[in-house]
Amino acid sequence: MPPDETPAAIRTAYEEYGAEEFYRRFGAEYRNPHEAIVREVIRSSVERNSLDLSAVLDLACGSGEATRIVRELGAARVDGVDPFTDQAYLNATGRAAEVFSFEDVAAGALGERRYSLTVCSFALHLCEASRLPGVASTLSLVAPSLLVITPNKRPALRAEWGWELAAEMVVERVRTRWYRSANAAL
């Protein structure tokens, strides 16, 4: 039985199991307790920044909160990627997620794919610090824009990883950063 879907319960479960083990055990039933805020910040980011939704990568897609909102906003194609919540994603979106980890992404699992936007909601702050530069650099080659939605100040992506901070907003302690890639072929 998964922990209550509240931020405090999930934080406690992370402390008890670790993030990876939490998702291994409870990923099929996972729901982001911040879904309403995720919807709000994605909608606002897309509208304020005229983000291109022609092809979206929902990285660490969870139960598809970001996928559902970008579809509502007109996304032509959305690919979900998550090594732990593929069943929850399928249940919520009707589409299968690919089961790539951050390590897989850094190692080139996305191949030559190109997207107009990558969205990573409530996950990139969980990426190991030693892996973050590789993941960020790879993502900078995949799409010209990246939205990072996080419950804290981490991660802050660096220019040497291929990203420039373009805009930032905070809604109810949820931070959203829009980055532009210095490396993606437009």
Z-matrix of the N, CA and C atoms (Angstrom, degrees):
N
C 1 1.450
C 2 1.526 1 108.76
N 3 1.333 2 117.74 1 124.87
C 4 1.463 3 119.30 2 -178.75
C 5 1.526 4 111.32 3 -70.22
N 6 1.337 5 115.24 4 156.61
C 7 1.468 6 119.33 5 174.79
C 8 1.528 7 109.16 6 -62.11
N 9 1.341 8 115.67 7 158.47
C 10 1.460 9 119.53 8 174.12
C 11 1.519 10 108.62 9 -50.39
N 12 1.308 11 117.35 10 142.44
C 13 1.457 12 121.29 11 -178.14
C 14 1.524 13 111.18 12 -84.05
N 15 1.309 14 116.19 13 60.44
C 16 1.455 15 121.99 14 174.12
C 17 1.511 16 107.15 15 -119.66
N 18 1.331 17 118.15 16 153.73
C 19 1.465 18 119.58 17 179.25
C 20 1.527 19 112.77 18 -54.71
N 21 1.332 20 118.19 19 -42.56
C 22 1.470 21 120.77 20 -179.04
C 23 1.519 22 110.96 21 -64.81
N 24 1.337 23 117.53 22 -41.56
C 25 1.466 24 120.85 23 -179.44
C 26 1.526 25 110.63 24 -66.71
N 27 1.317 26 117.64 25 -40.13
C 28 1.460 27 120.23 26 179.22
C 29 1.519 28 109.94 27 -68.31
N 30 1.321 29 118.07 28 -41.63
C 31 1.463 30 121.33 29 177.73
C 32 1.532 31 110.06 30 -59.68
N 33 1.339 32 117.06 31 -43.12
C 34 1.461 33 121.57 32 178.00
C 35 1.527 34 110.55 33 -63.51
N 36 1.318 35 116.80 34 -41.59
C 37 1.464 36 120.59 35 178.74
C 38 1.528 37 110.97 36 -65.28
N 39 1.346 38 117.49 37 -38.62
C 40 1.465 39 120.18 38 175.44
C 41 1.523 40 109.91 39 -58.98
N 42 1.331 41 116.32 40 -43.07
C 43 1.463 42 120.35 41 179.94
C 44 1.527 43 110.97 42 -64.96
N 45 1.319 44 116.67 43 -38.65
C 46 1.467 45 120.47 44 -179.08
C 47 1.522 46 112.37 45 -72.80
N 48 1.340 47 117.20 46 -47.12
C 49 1.459 48 121.17 47 -173.54
C 50 1.515 49 114.88 48 -103.99
N 51 1.320 50 116.86 49 -21.89
C 52 1.458 51 120.75 50 -166.26
C 53 1.521 52 107.09 51 86.25
N 54 1.311 53 117.30 52 151.19
C 55 1.464 54 120.68 53 -175.48
C 56 1.526 55 111.70 54 -60.72
N 57 1.316 56 117.40 55 -45.68
C 58 1.465 57 119.89 56 -176.84
C 59 1.524 58 111.54 57 -62.87
N 60 1.317 59 117.34 58 -46.59
C 61 1.465 60 120.21 59 179.74
C 62 1.523 61 111.13 60 -66.86
N 63 1.331 62 118.11 61 -36.60
C 64 1.461 63 121.09 62 175.66
C 65 1.521 64 110.22 63 -54.67
N 66 1.348 65 116.98 64 -49.62
C 67 1.459 66 120.07 65 -177.70
C 68 1.525 67 111.98 66 -71.24
N 69 1.315 68 117.88 67 -31.81
C 70 1.467 69 119.36 68 174.72
C 71 1.531 70 110.41 69 -61.32
N 72 1.316 71 116.35 70 -42.95
C 73 1.469 72 120.95 71 -177.51
C 74 1.524 73 113.37 72 -77.22
N 75 1.332 74 116.48 73 -41.16
C 76 1.459 75 120.09 74 -168.77
C 77 1.527 76 114.37 75 -119.78
N 78 1.328 77 117.79 76 6.80
C 79 1.463 78 121.22 77 -175.16
C 80 1.515 79 114.95 78 -58.31
N 81 1.329 80 117.86 79 -35.48
C 82 1.468 81 120.39 80 -177.69
C 83 1.527 82 111.89 81 -66.05
N 84 1.337 83 117.26 82 -26.80
C 85 1.465 84 121.28 83 -178.49
C 86 1.520 85 113.14 84 -103.66
N 87 1.330 86 117.49 85 -1.17
C 88 1.463 87 121.35 86 -172.54
C 89 1.523 88 112.65 87 -61.22
N 90 1.322 89 116.44 88 139.50
C 91 1.462 90 125.07 89 169.46
C 92 1.520 91 106.92 90 -138.19
N 93 1.309 92 117.44 91 134.04
C 94 1.457 93 121.18 92 179.45
C 95 1.526 94 109.37 93 -72.85
N 96 1.334 95 117.39 94 120.17
C 97 1.467 96 118.93 95 -179.48
C 98 1.528 97 113.28 96 -68.37
N 99 1.323 98 116.80 97 -10.11
C 100 1.470 99 121.81 98 179.32
C 101 1.525 100 111.89 99 -101.79
N 102 1.324 101 117.79 100 22.42
C 103 1.466 102 120.48 101 -173.99
C 104 1.528 103 113.01 102 -54.28
N 105 1.308 104 118.62 103 -41.69
C 106 1.472 105 120.70 104 -179.25
C 107 1.528 106 111.23 105 -61.91
N 108 1.315 107 117.03 106 -40.26
C 109 1.470 108 120.59 107 178.64
C 110 1.523 109 109.99 108 -69.84
N 111 1.332 110 117.56 109 -41.00
C 112 1.468 111 121.13 110 177.72
C 113 1.521 112 109.28 111 -57.35
N 114 1.309 113 116.95 112 -45.62
C 115 1.468 114 120.98 113 178.87
C 116 1.534 115 110.09 114 -59.63
N 117 1.323 116 116.27 115 -45.96
C 118 1.456 117 121.23 116 -177.94
C 119 1.530 118 111.90 117 -62.75
N 120 1.331 119 117.67 118 -46.21
C 121 1.468 120 119.17 119 -175.63
C 122 1.521 121 112.08 120 -73.81
N 123 1.318 122 117.70 121 -32.47
C 124 1.473 123 118.50 122 176.20
C 125 1.523 124 109.35 123 -67.88
N 126 1.321 125 117.07 124 -48.61
C 127 1.470 126 120.32 125 179.73
C 128 1.537 127 109.86 126 -56.66
N 129 1.311 128 117.14 127 -47.40
C 130 1.461 129 121.41 128 -178.76
C 131 1.528 130 111.08 129 -63.83
N 132 1.328 131 117.43 130 -43.09
C 133 1.471 132 121.01 131 -179.62
C 134 1.520 133 111.57 132 -63.90
N 135 1.327 134 116.79 133 -43.45
C 136 1.467 135 120.60 134 179.54
C 137 1.520 136 110.26 135 -63.02
N 138 1.328 137 116.67 136 -45.41
C 139 1.470 138 120.47 137 -177.64
C 140 1.528 139 112.01 138 -69.52
N 141 1.329 140 117.93 139 -46.85
C 142 1.473 141 121.27 140 -177.32
C 143 1.518 142 113.03 141 -66.12
N 144 1.331 143 115.68 142 -35.38
C 145 1.460 144 119.91 143 -172.06
C 146 1.526 145 113.43 144 -108.51
N 147 1.327 146 117.31 145 6.81
C 148 1.469 147 122.68 146 -179.65
C 149 1.530 148 111.33 147 47.93
N 150 1.336 149 115.87 148 50.30
C 151 1.461 150 120.11 149 -177.82
C 152 1.526 151 110.71 150 -71.26
N 153 1.307 152 114.93 151 140.94
C 154 1.459 153 123.77 152 -179.25
C 155 1.533 154 108.59 153 -79.44
N 156 1.314 155 117.49 154 122.07
C 157 1.462 156 122.44 155 -179.28
C 158 1.531 157 112.45 156 -107.82
N 159 1.317 158 117.61 157 22.85
C 160 1.463 159 118.98 158 -176.31
C 161 1.525 160 112.43 159 -66.90
N 162 1.323 161 117.68 160 -31.93
C 163 1.472 162 121.51 161 178.42
C 164 1.525 163 107.59 162 -151.86
N 165 1.332 164 116.52 163 112.00
C 166 1.459 165 121.65 164 -173.27
C 167 1.524 166 110.46 165 -115.21
N 168 1.332 167 114.87 166 134.59
C 169 1.459 168 122.02 167 171.35
C 170 1.519 169 107.20 168 -101.36
N 171 1.334 170 116.72 169 119.35
C 172 1.463 171 122.51 170 175.91
C 173 1.524 172 105.75 171 -98.22
N 174 1.331 173 116.09 172 93.04
C 175 1.460 174 122.90 173 -175.38
C 176 1.521 175 109.76 174 -83.87
N 177 1.328 176 116.53 175 131.92
C 178 1.467 177 122.15 176 -174.25
C 179 1.529 178 107.50 177 57.69
N 180 1.325 179 114.70 178 56.94
C 181 1.464 180 123.68 179 -165.73
C 182 1.521 181 115.90 180 -69.83
N 183 1.316 182 118.56 181 -8.68
C 184 1.456 183 120.00 182 178.16
C 185 1.509 184 111.59 183 52.99
N 186 1.306 185 116.60 184 -132.72
C 187 1.458 186 120.19 185 179.28
C 188 1.530 187 111.84 186 -96.90
N 189 1.316 188 116.92 187 23.82
C 190 1.459 189 121.22 188 169.58
C 191 1.513 190 117.12 189 84.46
N 192 1.328 191 118.28 190 20.45
C 193 1.469 192 120.12 191 -179.84
C 194 1.530 193 111.02 192 -58.01
N 195 1.322 194 116.35 193 -48.74
C 196 1.470 195 119.85 194 -179.04
C 197 1.526 196 110.64 195 -67.36
N 198 1.311 197 117.00 196 -40.30
C 199 1.467 198 120.32 197 178.55
C 200 1.520 199 110.90 198 -57.83
N 201 1.311 200 116.97 199 -46.83
C 202 1.460 201 120.05 200 -177.50
C 203 1.530 202 111.78 201 -62.78
N 204 1.320 203 117.66 202 -42.40
C 205 1.471 204 118.75 203 -178.31
C 206 1.526 205 111.27 204 -70.99
N 207 1.323 206 119.39 205 -40.86
C 208 1.477 207 117.65 206 179.99
C 209 1.522 208 110.76 207 -68.71
N 210 1.324 209 117.41 208 -31.04
C 211 1.480 210 119.35 209 173.01
C 212 1.526 211 110.14 210 -62.35
N 213 1.337 212 116.85 211 -45.94
C 214 1.471 213 120.79 212 178.79
C 215 1.526 214 111.28 213 -59.84
N 216 1.330 215 115.88 214 -31.96
C 217 1.461 216 121.07 215 -179.13
C 218 1.521 217 112.46 216 -84.60
N 219 1.334 218 117.07 217 0.10
C 220 1.459 219 120.50 218 174.36
C 221 1.511 220 116.64 219 106.66
N 222 1.318 221 119.47 220 13.08
C 223 1.466 222 120.36 221 179.25
C 224 1.524 223 110.20 222 -57.06
N 225 1.314 224 115.90 223 131.37
C 226 1.455 225 121.31 224 -179.06
C 227 1.534 226 111.32 225 -77.84
N 228 1.330 227 116.29 226 -36.68
C 229 1.470 228 121.09 227 -178.97
C 230 1.523 229 107.91 228 -144.89
N 231 1.324 230 116.85 229 135.65
C 232 1.462 231 122.01 230 176.10
C 233 1.519 232 107.86 231 -134.75
N 234 1.328 233 116.16 232 126.61
C 235 1.461 234 122.45 233 174.86
C 236 1.520 235 108.54 234 -111.39
N 237 1.326 236 116.99 235 126.30
C 238 1.451 237 122.00 236 176.85
C 239 1.512 238 110.96 237 -97.47
N 240 1.336 239 115.78 238 140.64
C 241 1.464 240 122.56 239 179.21
C 242 1.521 241 108.02 240 -135.30
N 243 1.341 242 116.86 241 124.72
C 244 1.462 243 121.11 242 176.84
C 245 1.522 244 108.92 243 -167.30
N 246 1.323 245 118.33 244 129.27
C 247 1.463 246 119.37 245 -177.41
C 248 1.522 247 114.57 246 -79.56
N 249 1.335 248 118.27 247 -9.66
C 250 1.459 249 120.41 248 -172.54
C 251 1.518 250 115.31 249 -122.40
N 252 1.323 251 118.10 250 -26.79
C 253 1.465 252 120.00 251 -170.89
C 254 1.522 253 112.23 252 -112.30
N 255 1.314 254 117.67 253 25.17
C 256 1.455 255 120.54 254 -176.54
C 257 1.532 256 112.35 255 -58.12
N 258 1.332 257 117.93 256 -37.11
C 259 1.463 258 119.73 257 179.05
C 260 1.526 259 111.18 258 -69.56
N 261 1.325 260 117.54 259 -41.71
C 262 1.464 261 120.76 260 177.54
C 263 1.530 262 110.06 261 -62.97
N 264 1.327 263 117.39 262 -39.25
C 265 1.467 264 122.06 263 178.54
C 266 1.524 265 110.30 264 -64.30
N 267 1.329 266 117.17 265 -46.16
C 268 1.457 267 121.63 266 178.89
C 269 1.531 268 110.42 267 -60.25
N 270 1.323 269 116.82 268 -45.40
C 271 1.462 270 120.84 269 179.66
C 272 1.524 271 112.09 270 -60.54
N 273 1.324 272 117.06 271 -38.20
C 274 1.465 273 121.34 272 -174.71
C 275 1.521 274 113.93 273 -85.33
N 276 1.342 275 117.10 274 -30.24
C 277 1.467 276 119.72 275 -173.02
C 278 1.527 277 113.96 276 -114.54
N 279 1.329 278 116.58 277 -16.85
C 280 1.461 279 119.77 278 -175.80
C 281 1.512 280 113.33 279 79.46
N 282 1.327 281 116.86 280 5.55
C 283 1.472 282 121.57 281 179.28
C 284 1.510 283 109.41 282 -124.71
N 285 1.310 284 115.81 283 148.03
C 286 1.463 285 121.20 284 177.90
C 287 1.522 286 109.76 285 -79.42
N 288 1.321 287 115.68 286 142.23
C 289 1.463 288 121.58 287 173.12
C 290 1.527 289 107.89 288 -96.19
N 291 1.312 290 115.92 289 148.43
C 292 1.462 291 119.51 290 172.60
C 293 1.519 292 107.40 291 -79.80
N 294 1.309 293 117.22 292 145.58
C 295 1.461 294 121.47 293 -171.72
C 296 1.530 295 112.47 294 -98.88
N 297 1.320 296 116.03 295 52.40
C 298 1.463 297 121.43 296 177.50
C 299 1.523 298 110.44 297 -89.28
N 300 1.321 299 115.78 298 139.77
C 301 1.468 300 122.47 299 174.10
C 302 1.530 301 108.77 300 -91.99
N 303 1.323 302 115.97 301 172.71
C 304 1.465 303 119.60 302 173.40
C 305 1.525 304 110.02 303 -57.29
N 306 1.323 305 116.73 304 -40.91
C 307 1.469 306 121.34 305 178.90
C 308 1.530 307 110.43 306 -60.66
N 309 1.331 308 117.00 307 -43.09
C 310 1.466 309 121.13 308 178.16
C 311 1.525 310 111.06 309 -61.74
N 312 1.331 311 116.17 310 -43.06
C 313 1.467 312 120.37 311 179.66
C 314 1.529 313 109.72 312 -61.65
N 315 1.322 314 116.79 313 -46.63
C 316 1.470 315 120.45 314 179.94
C 317 1.525 316 111.38 315 -61.83
N 318 1.338 317 116.33 316 -31.04
C 319 1.467 318 121.31 317 -178.72
C 320 1.529 319 112.90 318 -83.71
N 321 1.335 320 117.67 319 0.37
C 322 1.453 321 120.30 320 174.65
C 323 1.520 322 116.09 321 101.66
N 324 1.318 323 118.60 322 16.97
C 325 1.469 324 121.66 323 -177.76
C 326 1.526 325 113.40 324 -58.51
N 327 1.319 326 117.79 325 -25.52
C 328 1.467 327 119.80 326 -179.70
C 329 1.519 328 112.56 327 -81.10
N 330 1.327 329 116.62 328 -7.19
C 331 1.454 330 121.06 329 177.22
C 332 1.509 331 112.94 330 58.26
N 333 1.304 332 115.72 331 -133.72
C 334 1.475 333 122.12 332 -177.04
C 335 1.524 334 112.38 333 -96.16
N 336 1.306 335 117.97 334 15.37
C 337 1.472 336 120.45 335 -179.20
C 338 1.523 337 110.88 336 -61.43
N 339 1.321 338 113.88 337 151.87
C 340 1.449 339 120.40 338 175.32
C 341 1.526 340 108.75 339 -132.82
N 342 1.313 341 114.21 340 140.90
C 343 1.455 342 121.81 341 178.80
C 344 1.518 343 108.35 342 -129.37
N 345 1.310 344 116.18 343 160.53
C 346 1.463 345 120.21 344 174.47
C 347 1.528 346 110.60 345 -86.83
N 348 1.343 347 116.53 346 -24.74
C 349 1.457 348 122.06 347 -177.06
C 350 1.519 349 109.84 348 -154.48
N 351 1.337 350 115.64 349 138.37
C 352 1.457 351 121.33 350 168.66
C 353 1.519 352 107.16 351 -111.13
N 354 1.338 353 116.29 352 134.83
C 355 1.458 354 122.49 353 175.14
C 356 1.522 355 107.13 354 -117.78
N 357 1.325 356 116.32 355 128.51
C 358 1.462 357 121.25 356 175.50
C 359 1.521 358 107.18 357 -128.74
N 360 1.329 359 114.93 358 106.80
C 361 1.455 360 122.00 359 -172.86
C 362 1.522 361 111.36 360 -108.90
N 363 1.329 362 115.92 361 121.31
C 364 1.461 363 123.04 362 175.39
C 365 1.519 364 112.51 363 56.39
N 366 1.337 365 117.84 364 42.14
C 367 1.454 366 119.36 365 -179.13
C 368 1.519 367 114.42 366 -146.95
N 369 1.322 368 119.24 367 -38.44
C 370 1.463 369 119.68 368 -172.14
C 371 1.524 370 112.00 369 -63.12
N 372 1.320 371 118.03 370 -25.60
C 373 1.468 372 120.86 371 176.26
C 374 1.529 373 111.33 372 -68.75
N 375 1.339 374 117.61 373 -15.33
C 376 1.467 375 121.75 374 177.54
C 377 1.524 376 112.74 375 -87.78
N 378 1.327 377 117.05 376 -10.71
C 379 1.463 378 121.07 377 179.26
C 380 1.528 379 109.25 378 -66.47
N 381 1.315 380 116.18 379 133.29
C 382 1.464 381 120.03 380 178.83
C 383 1.526 382 109.77 381 -57.02
N 384 1.320 383 116.35 382 137.99
C 385 1.470 384 121.75 383 -177.51
C 386 1.521 385 111.76 384 -54.82
N 387 1.321 386 117.60 385 -36.69
C 388 1.467 387 121.00 386 -179.29
C 389 1.530 388 112.13 387 -69.67
N 390 1.327 389 117.27 388 -24.02
C 391 1.472 390 121.95 389 -179.60
C 392 1.528 391 112.72 390 -92.51
N 393 1.318 392 116.91 391 -22.08
C 394 1.459 393 120.84 392 -173.69
C 395 1.529 394 113.74 393 -55.96
N 396 1.329 395 120.90 394 -44.98
C 397 1.471 396 118.85 395 179.14
C 398 1.527 397 113.44 396 -58.70
N 399 1.326 398 117.54 397 -41.16
C 400 1.465 399 120.92 398 179.01
C 401 1.518 400 112.47 399 -67.08
N 402 1.326 401 116.54 400 -42.59
C 403 1.467 402 120.71 401 178.33
C 404 1.520 403 109.32 402 -63.70
N 405 1.324 404 116.71 403 -49.33
C 406 1.465 405 120.61 404 -178.60
C 407 1.523 406 111.59 405 -61.38
N 408 1.319 407 117.11 406 -43.48
C 409 1.471 408 120.40 407 179.67
C 410 1.521 409 111.28 408 -62.39
N 411 1.324 410 116.79 409 -44.03
C 412 1.466 411 120.53 410 178.25
C 413 1.523 412 110.41 411 -62.08
N 414 1.329 413 117.03 412 -45.26
C 415 1.460 414 120.02 413 179.79
C 416 1.523 415 112.04 414 -61.93
N 417 1.336 416 116.98 415 -31.27
C 418 1.470 417 120.14 416 179.76
C 419 1.523 418 112.18 417 -67.08
N 420 1.325 419 116.48 418 -18.51
C 421 1.463 420 121.16 419 177.53
C 422 1.525 421 112.34 420 -91.19
N 423 1.315 422 116.75 421 -15.81
C 424 1.458 423 122.82 422 -172.87
C 425 1.523 424 112.44 423 -91.38
N 426 1.337 425 117.12 424 -34.87
C 427 1.472 426 120.66 425 -176.35
C 428 1.520 427 110.54 426 -149.13
N 429 1.325 428 117.07 427 148.41
C 430 1.459 429 120.04 428 179.60
C 431 1.526 430 114.17 429 -77.19
N 432 1.338 431 117.63 430 -13.69
C 433 1.460 432 121.63 431 -179.11
C 434 1.519 433 110.71 432 -133.50
N 435 1.339 434 115.08 433 146.54
C 436 1.459 435 122.08 434 178.75
C 437 1.520 436 108.30 435 -139.82
N 438 1.331 437 116.35 436 127.20
C 439 1.465 438 122.02 437 171.60
C 440 1.514 439 107.46 438 -105.10
N 441 1.324 440 116.67 439 122.30
C 442 1.453 441 122.25 440 176.10
C 443 1.523 442 107.32 441 -111.98
N 444 1.323 443 115.51 442 119.13
C 445 1.462 444 122.02 443 179.22
C 446 1.523 445 106.54 444 -111.79
N 447 1.334 446 116.27 445 122.50
C 448 1.456 447 120.18 446 -170.89
C 449 1.527 448 111.40 447 -141.96
N 450 1.330 449 116.48 448 148.37
C 451 1.464 450 119.31 449 178.86
C 452 1.530 451 113.55 450 -82.78
N 453 1.317 452 117.00 451 3.88
C 454 1.463 453 120.31 452 179.87
C 455 1.529 454 109.61 453 -148.94
N 456 1.308 455 118.04 454 -164.44
C 457 1.473 456 120.98 455 -176.60
C 458 1.526 457 112.95 456 -84.32
N 459 1.310 458 117.85 457 -10.89
C 460 1.461 459 121.09 458 -179.24
C 461 1.527 460 110.15 459 -92.51
N 462 1.289 461 119.47 460 152.68
C 463 1.455 462 125.34 461 -12.37
C 464 1.525 463 110.69 462 -89.14
N 465 1.278 464 115.97 463 156.70
C 466 1.459 465 122.03 464 170.41
C 467 1.522 466 105.50 465 -107.10
N 468 1.320 467 116.62 466 116.73
C 469 1.457 468 120.54 467 -177.26
C 470 1.523 469 109.99 468 -81.43
N 471 1.307 470 115.30 469 148.70
C 472 1.466 471 121.50 470 -174.12
C 473 1.524 472 112.32 471 -106.66
N 474 1.307 473 114.14 472 155.31
C 475 1.465 474 120.55 473 178.58
C 476 1.528 475 111.48 474 -60.19
N 477 1.324 476 116.89 475 -38.05
C 478 1.470 477 119.14 476 -179.38
C 479 1.527 478 112.64 477 -67.87
N 480 1.327 479 117.50 478 -11.24
C 481 1.467 480 122.21 479 175.01
C 482 1.524 481 110.97 480 -95.61
N 483 1.340 482 116.33 481 2.33
C 484 1.455 483 120.70 482 175.14
C 485 1.516 484 115.96 483 98.68
N 486 1.348 485 118.38 484 12.65
C 487 1.460 486 120.34 485 -175.01
C 488 1.525 487 112.99 486 -125.62
N 489 1.326 488 115.03 487 142.62
C 490 1.461 489 123.08 488 174.68
C 491 1.523 490 107.97 489 -121.92
N 492 1.325 491 116.64 490 127.13
C 493 1.455 492 120.89 491 178.36
C 494 1.530 493 109.05 492 -68.28
N 495 1.334 494 116.53 493 123.72
C 496 1.461 495 121.47 494 -178.25
C 497 1.530 496 112.03 495 -104.48
N 498 1.330 497 117.19 496 -33.68
C 499 1.469 498 120.82 497 -179.27
C 500 1.523 499 108.93 498 -161.71
N 501 1.336 500 114.40 499 155.61
C 502 1.458 501 119.64 500 179.45
C 503 1.516 502 108.83 501 -148.13
N 504 1.325 503 116.42 502 143.67
C 505 1.462 504 120.90 503 174.31
C 506 1.519 505 108.80 504 -145.64
N 507 1.329 506 114.98 505 155.65
C 508 1.459 507 121.55 506 177.38
C 509 1.525 508 107.42 507 -127.96
N 510 1.338 509 115.25 508 126.69
C 511 1.457 510 122.19 509 177.09
C 512 1.521 511 107.09 510 -128.27
N 513 1.308 512 116.74 511 118.08
C 514 1.464 513 122.55 512 179.32
C 515 1.537 514 111.47 513 48.31
N 516 1.302 515 116.28 514 49.59
C 517 1.467 516 124.87 515 177.75
C 518 1.531 517 114.21 516 67.58
N 519 1.323 518 117.33 517 10.26
C 520 1.457 519 121.67 518 173.91
C 521 1.520 520 107.23 519 -101.39
N 522 1.313 521 115.41 520 121.58
C 523 1.466 522 122.38 521 -175.87
C 524 1.525 523 109.53 522 -97.52
N 525 1.334 524 115.71 523 133.03
C 526 1.453 525 121.76 524 176.80
C 527 1.518 526 108.38 525 -123.51
N 528 1.324 527 114.65 526 125.43
C 529 1.468 528 120.36 527 178.10
C 530 1.520 529 108.80 528 -119.41
N 531 1.329 530 114.51 529 131.86
C 532 1.456 531 120.80 530 173.10
C 533 1.519 532 107.00 531 -104.57
N 534 1.321 533 115.04 532 123.07
C 535 1.460 534 122.51 533 179.02
C 536 1.525 535 109.66 534 -112.25
N 537 1.335 536 114.95 535 148.08
C 538 1.453 537 122.37 536 171.12
C 539 1.525 538 108.83 537 -108.34
N 540 1.310 539 115.37 538 138.51
C 541 1.454 540 120.18 539 -179.92
C 542 1.522 541 111.13 540 -83.46
N 543 1.316 542 114.94 541 139.89
C 544 1.468 543 120.55 542 172.88
C 545 1.522 544 110.53 543 -90.63
N 546 1.330 545 116.95 544 -5.84
C 547 1.462 546 120.59 545 -171.59
C 548 1.515 547 116.37 546 -117.06
N 549 1.316 548 118.56 547 -23.29
C 550 1.472 549 120.50 548 -173.96
C 551 1.510 550 110.76 549 -68.56
N 552 1.319 551 114.82 550 136.77
C 553 1.458 552 120.29 551 174.28
C 554 1.519 553 107.77 552 -74.21
N 555 1.304 554 116.90 553 124.20
C 556 1.471 555 119.81 554 -176.72
C 557 1.495 556 111.58 555 -86.07
